[in-house]
Amino acid sequence: MHSLIQNVLERLRACGQGALLTPEEALTFISLPAAETASMLAAGGLVRDIFHPHVFTCGIINAKSGRCPENCAFCAQSAHHRTGAPVYPLLNVEALLRRAERLVKAGALRFGIVTSGTALNEKELDTLCEAARRIVRETGVRLCGSLGMLTAERAKRLHQAGFSRYHHNLETAASYFDAICSTHAYSEDLDTVSIALNAGMEVCSGGILGMGESRAQRVELALTLADLNVTSIPINLLTAIPGTPLENEPPLSPMEALRCIATYRLLHPSRDILVCGGRGHILKEWQSWLFAAGANGILTGDYLTTAGETFDADNAMLDQLGLPRLRASDCA
């Protein structure tokens, strides 16, 4: 076992809440030789077991799809790319409520409403606030919103309506962002995260790995998220969509993805780390290893424009692993 991993395990005995790696050590850790992979994953899994003995699932709904004015290189819904992704306006309250009910029945802890576009208009905001009040009242699910850029007033309204957590990915490191998106500044995403936090919401913010960024930039993103003090970190693994600028990007290997999860866990011992888009596509038969690497949550069901894992398949995996689980029905 590498001496750095031994040092991490020694630090773990103190059971503090802070990072178990310095920034310099994090880059060393994520770049350790392949022979150290098993020990890396074991360290990540041990930290998860101590800080997050219960795991959870969450699900989303693509509540408004397509024609996004942003030009994010990975995104099927960008109006700048020709991908054939579905296009439709904001779903109504009843449709959102039905999806929440399905997720609660499937054992999910959280439900995320996701909309395409830079920001909501006032009519859409009104609809989502009405939906939030009904969903929270009638299902007890913990409600998340991924609704674009925020103002302080809009963040306050969403929080009061029932959105307890706001999702807004940074997508990648600041030093690589210009290669991924040029229609808004990285600082605007940072501002939205801060606005959501100041409004009293928890924040779920992470990114997509495998877009051509370096290992150092993966660490850079993780450190930025630590500085922002987000509650939850979703790790997405790029599924290259035909018609996007990243359509020919080589996929991450399963072991590289798992090593990244372990690195993020050691940098964020007490935060939720969940694996979302691209889980089945990249990890394949290694999916169950994501918990052993340090993740404590997964996004179940379909993603925004690509198919995910079925509720039954994910529930069967969790049952086979025997991991204690948090559900909305247990917390209502």
C-alpha positions as CSV (number, residue, x, y, z in Angstrom):
1,M,0.0,0.0,0.0
2,H,1.3,3.4,-0.9
3,S,2.4,5.6,2.0
4,L,-0.1,8.3,1.1
5,I,-3.0,5.9,1.5
6,Q,-1.5,4.8,4.9
7,N,-1.4,8.5,5.9
8,V,-5.0,8.9,4.9
9,L,-6.0,6.0,7.1
10,E,-4.1,7.4,10.0
11,R,-5.8,10.8,9.7
12,L,-9.2,9.0,9.5
13,R,-8.8,7.8,13.1
14,A,-9.2,11.4,14.2
15,C,-12.6,11.4,12.6
16,G,-12.6,15.1,11.6
17,Q,-14.9,16.5,9.1
18,G,-12.3,18.1,6.8
19,A,-10.5,16.9,3.8
20,L,-8.2,13.9,4.2
21,L,-5.9,15.1,1.5
22,T,-4.1,18.3,0.9
23,P,-4.5,19.8,-2.7
24,E,-1.0,18.5,-3.5
25,E,-1.7,15.1,-2.1
26,A,-5.0,14.9,-4.0
27,L,-3.2,15.2,-7.3
28,T,-0.7,12.5,-6.2
29,F,-3.6,10.3,-5.1
30,I,-5.6,10.5,-8.3
31,S,-2.4,9.8,-10.3
32,L,-1.2,6.8,-8.3
33,P,-0.1,3.7,-10.3
34,A,-2.8,1.2,-11.4
35,A,-1.5,-1.3,-8.9
36,E,-2.7,1.0,-6.1
37,T,-6.3,1.2,-7.5
38,A,-7.7,-1.5,-5.1
39,S,-6.2,0.3,-2.1
40,M,-7.5,3.7,-3.3
41,L,-11.0,2.3,-3.6
42,A,-10.8,0.6,-0.2
43,A,-9.9,3.9,1.4
44,G,-12.8,5.7,-0.3
45,G,-15.2,3.0,0.7
46,L,-14.0,3.0,4.3
47,V,-14.5,6.8,4.6
48,R,-18.0,6.4,3.1
49,D,-18.8,3.7,5.6
50,I,-17.8,5.9,8.5
51,F,-19.4,9.1,7.5
52,H,-22.3,7.8,5.4
53,P,-23.4,4.3,6.5
54,H,-26.8,4.8,4.8
55,V,-27.0,5.2,1.1
56,F,-29.8,6.8,-1.0
57,T,-31.3,7.2,-4.4
58,C,-32.7,10.2,-6.1
59,G,-34.5,10.7,-9.3
60,I,-35.2,13.5,-11.7
61,I,-37.7,14.7,-14.3
62,N,-36.8,16.5,-17.5
63,A,-39.5,19.1,-16.9
64,K,-38.7,21.4,-19.8
65,S,-36.6,20.1,-22.7
66,G,-34.5,21.5,-25.5
67,R,-33.7,24.8,-27.2
68,C,-31.3,25.9,-24.5
69,P,-29.4,29.1,-25.6
70,E,-26.2,27.9,-23.8
71,N,-23.6,26.1,-26.0
72,C,-22.3,23.6,-23.4
73,A,-20.3,21.1,-25.5
74,F,-21.7,18.0,-23.8
75,C,-25.4,18.9,-23.9
76,A,-28.0,17.3,-26.2
77,Q,-30.5,20.1,-25.3
78,S,-28.4,23.0,-26.6
79,A,-29.9,24.9,-29.5
80,H,-26.4,25.2,-30.9
81,H,-26.2,21.4,-31.6
82,R,-28.2,19.1,-33.7
83,T,-28.9,16.0,-31.6
84,G,-32.6,15.2,-32.1
85,A,-33.3,15.7,-28.4
86,P,-36.9,16.2,-27.5
87,V,-38.3,19.7,-27.3
88,Y,-41.3,20.6,-25.1
89,P,-42.4,23.4,-22.7
90,L,-42.7,23.1,-18.9
91,L,-44.8,20.2,-17.8
92,N,-47.8,20.9,-15.7
93,V,-48.2,20.4,-11.9
94,E,-50.0,17.1,-12.2
95,A,-47.3,15.6,-14.3
96,L,-44.6,16.7,-11.9
97,L,-46.6,15.3,-9.0
98,R,-47.1,11.9,-10.6
99,R,-43.4,11.6,-11.2
100,A,-42.7,12.4,-7.6
101,E,-45.1,9.8,-6.5
102,R,-43.5,7.1,-8.7
103,L,-40.1,7.9,-7.3
104,V,-41.2,7.7,-3.7
105,K,-42.8,4.4,-4.4
106,A,-39.5,3.2,-5.9
107,G,-37.7,4.2,-2.6
108,A,-36.1,7.5,-3.6
109,L,-35.1,10.0,-1.0
110,R,-35.0,13.0,-3.3
111,F,-36.8,14.3,-6.4
112,G,-35.2,16.8,-8.7
113,I,-37.1,19.0,-11.2
114,V,-34.8,19.9,-14.1
115,T,-35.5,22.6,-16.7
116,S,-33.6,23.4,-19.9
117,G,-32.5,27.0,-20.5
118,T,-30.5,29.8,-18.8
119,A,-33.3,30.7,-16.3
120,L,-37.0,30.5,-15.7
121,N,-39.5,33.0,-16.8
122,E,-42.1,34.3,-14.3
123,K,-44.9,32.0,-15.5
124,E,-42.7,29.0,-15.1
125,L,-41.5,30.1,-11.7
126,D,-45.2,30.4,-10.6
127,T,-45.9,26.9,-11.9
128,L,-43.0,25.3,-10.2
129,C,-43.7,27.0,-6.8
130,E,-47.2,25.6,-7.0
131,A,-45.9,22.2,-7.9
132,A,-43.4,22.3,-5.1
133,R,-46.0,23.0,-2.5
134,R,-48.2,20.1,-3.6
135,I,-45.3,17.6,-4.0
136,V,-43.9,18.3,-0.6
137,R,-47.3,18.2,1.1
138,E,-48.6,15.1,-0.7
139,T,-45.4,12.9,-1.0
140,G,-43.0,14.0,1.7
141,V,-40.1,13.7,-0.8
142,R,-37.1,16.0,-0.4
143,L,-37.4,18.4,-3.4
144,C,-34.5,19.7,-5.5
145,G,-34.5,22.2,-8.3
146,S,-32.2,22.4,-11.3
147,L,-33.7,25.5,-12.8
148,G,-30.8,27.6,-14.2
149,M,-29.5,30.9,-13.0
150,L,-31.0,32.5,-9.9
151,T,-31.7,35.9,-8.4
152,A,-32.0,36.4,-4.7
153,E,-35.7,37.0,-4.9
154,R,-36.3,33.9,-7.0
155,A,-34.2,31.7,-4.7
156,K,-36.2,32.9,-1.7
157,R,-39.5,32.1,-3.5
158,L,-38.3,28.6,-4.5
159,H,-37.1,27.8,-1.0
160,Q,-40.3,29.0,0.6
161,A,-42.4,26.9,-1.8
162,G,-40.6,23.7,-0.7
163,F,-37.3,23.4,-2.6
164,S,-34.9,22.3,0.1
165,R,-31.9,21.8,-2.2
166,Y,-30.8,23.6,-5.4
167,H,-28.8,21.8,-8.0
168,H,-26.4,23.8,-10.2
169,N,-23.4,22.1,-11.6
170,L,-20.1,23.9,-12.3
171,E,-19.5,21.2,-14.9
172,T,-15.7,21.4,-14.9
173,A,-12.8,23.3,-13.5
174,A,-12.6,27.0,-14.0
175,S,-9.3,26.5,-16.0
176,Y,-11.2,24.2,-18.5
177,F,-14.6,25.9,-18.6
178,D,-13.9,28.0,-21.7
179,A,-13.3,24.7,-23.7
180,I,-16.8,23.6,-22.6
181,C,-19.0,26.7,-22.7
182,S,-18.6,30.2,-24.0
183,T,-22.1,31.6,-23.6
184,H,-21.8,32.5,-19.9
185,A,-19.0,33.0,-17.5
186,Y,-17.9,30.6,-14.8
187,S,-18.5,33.4,-12.3
188,E,-22.2,33.3,-13.1
189,D,-22.4,29.7,-12.0
190,L,-20.5,30.5,-8.8
191,D,-22.9,33.4,-8.1
192,T,-25.9,31.2,-8.5
193,V,-24.5,28.7,-6.0
194,S,-23.9,31.5,-3.5
195,I,-27.4,32.9,-4.0
196,A,-29.0,29.5,-3.4
197,L,-26.9,29.1,-0.2
198,N,-27.8,32.5,1.0
199,A,-31.5,31.8,0.5
200,G,-31.3,28.9,2.9
201,M,-31.2,26.1,0.5
202,E,-28.7,23.3,0.5
203,V,-26.7,23.1,-2.8
204,C,-26.0,20.1,-5.0
205,S,-23.2,21.0,-7.3
206,G,-20.6,18.9,-9.2
207,G,-19.7,18.2,-12.8
208,I,-19.0,15.9,-15.6
209,L,-15.8,13.9,-15.8
210,G,-14.4,12.6,-19.1
211,M,-14.8,15.7,-21.2
212,G,-11.1,15.9,-22.0
213,E,-10.0,17.6,-18.8
214,S,-6.8,16.6,-17.0
215,R,-6.6,14.8,-13.7
216,A,-5.3,18.1,-12.2
217,Q,-8.5,19.8,-13.4
218,R,-10.7,17.1,-11.8
219,V,-8.9,17.9,-8.5
220,E,-9.3,21.6,-9.2
221,L,-13.1,21.2,-9.5
222,A,-13.2,19.2,-6.3
223,L,-11.3,21.9,-4.4
224,T,-13.6,24.6,-5.8
225,L,-16.6,22.7,-4.5
226,A,-15.0,22.5,-1.1
227,D,-14.5,26.2,-1.0
228,L,-18.2,26.7,-1.9
229,N,-19.2,24.4,1.0
230,V,-21.8,22.6,-1.1
231,T,-23.8,19.8,0.6
232,S,-23.9,17.3,-2.2
233,I,-21.6,16.5,-5.1
234,P,-23.0,14.8,-8.2
235,I,-20.4,13.1,-10.3
236,N,-21.5,12.6,-13.9
237,L,-19.5,10.5,-16.4
238,L,-19.7,11.7,-20.0
239,T,-21.9,9.9,-22.4
240,A,-20.8,11.3,-25.7
241,I,-23.9,12.5,-27.6
242,P,-23.9,12.4,-31.4
243,G,-24.2,15.9,-32.7
244,T,-22.4,17.6,-29.8
245,P,-18.8,18.8,-30.0
246,L,-17.8,16.0,-27.6
247,E,-19.4,13.2,-29.7
248,N,-15.9,11.6,-30.4
249,E,-14.5,12.0,-26.9
250,P,-13.1,8.7,-25.7
251,P,-15.0,7.3,-22.7
252,L,-13.4,7.0,-19.3
253,S,-12.4,3.5,-18.2
254,P,-14.5,2.1,-15.3
255,M,-11.4,2.0,-13.1
256,E,-10.5,5.6,-13.9
257,A,-14.0,6.7,-13.0
258,L,-13.9,4.8,-9.7
259,R,-10.5,6.3,-8.8
260,C,-12.0,9.7,-9.3
261,I,-14.9,8.8,-7.0
262,A,-12.4,7.7,-4.3
263,T,-10.5,11.0,-4.7
264,Y,-13.6,13.1,-4.3
265,R,-14.6,11.1,-1.2
266,L,-11.3,11.7,0.5
267,L,-11.5,15.4,-0.3
268,H,-15.2,15.6,0.9
269,P,-15.6,13.0,3.7
270,S,-18.9,14.5,5.1
271,R,-20.6,15.5,1.9
272,D,-23.0,13.5,-0.2
273,I,-21.3,12.1,-3.3
274,L,-23.7,10.5,-5.8
275,V,-23.0,9.1,-9.2
276,C,-25.5,10.3,-11.9
277,G,-25.4,10.5,-15.6
278,G,-23.3,7.9,-17.5
279,R,-23.2,5.5,-14.6
280,G,-24.3,2.4,-16.6
281,H,-22.6,3.5,-19.8
282,I,-19.2,4.0,-18.2
283,L,-19.1,1.6,-15.2
284,K,-21.1,-1.2,-16.8
285,E,-20.7,-4.4,-14.7
286,W,-18.6,-2.4,-12.1
287,Q,-21.6,-0.2,-11.1
288,S,-21.9,-1.7,-7.6
289,W,-18.3,-0.8,-7.0
290,L,-19.1,2.9,-6.8
291,F,-20.2,2.5,-3.2
292,A,-17.0,0.6,-2.4
293,A,-15.1,3.6,-4.0
294,G,-16.9,6.1,-1.7
295,A,-20.2,7.3,-3.3
296,N,-23.2,7.2,-1.0
297,G,-25.9,7.9,-3.6
298,I,-27.1,7.2,-7.1
299,L,-29.5,8.8,-9.6
300,T,-32.0,6.2,-10.4
301,G,-34.3,6.0,-13.5
302,D,-33.8,7.9,-16.7
303,Y,-31.6,10.9,-17.1
304,L,-32.4,14.1,-19.1
305,T,-32.1,12.7,-22.7
306,T,-30.6,9.3,-22.2
307,A,-31.8,6.1,-20.6
308,G,-30.6,5.3,-17.1
309,E,-31.0,2.2,-14.9
310,T,-34.5,1.0,-14.0
311,F,-35.8,1.4,-10.5
312,D,-36.1,-2.4,-10.2
313,A,-32.5,-3.0,-11.3
314,D,-31.1,-0.4,-8.9
315,N,-33.2,-1.6,-6.0
316,A,-32.0,-5.2,-6.7
317,M,-28.4,-4.0,-6.7
318,L,-28.8,-2.2,-3.3
319,D,-30.6,-5.2,-1.8
320,Q,-27.8,-7.5,-2.9
321,L,-25.2,-5.2,-1.4
322,G,-27.2,-5.1,1.9
323,L,-26.5,-1.4,2.4
324,P,-28.8,0.5,4.8
325,R,-30.9,3.0,2.9
326,L,-32.6,6.3,3.4
327,R,-36.0,6.7,1.8
328,A,-38.5,9.5,1.6
329,S,-41.1,7.3,3.2
330,D,-38.8,6.7,6.2
331,C,-38.2,10.4,6.7
332,A,-41.7,11.9,6.2
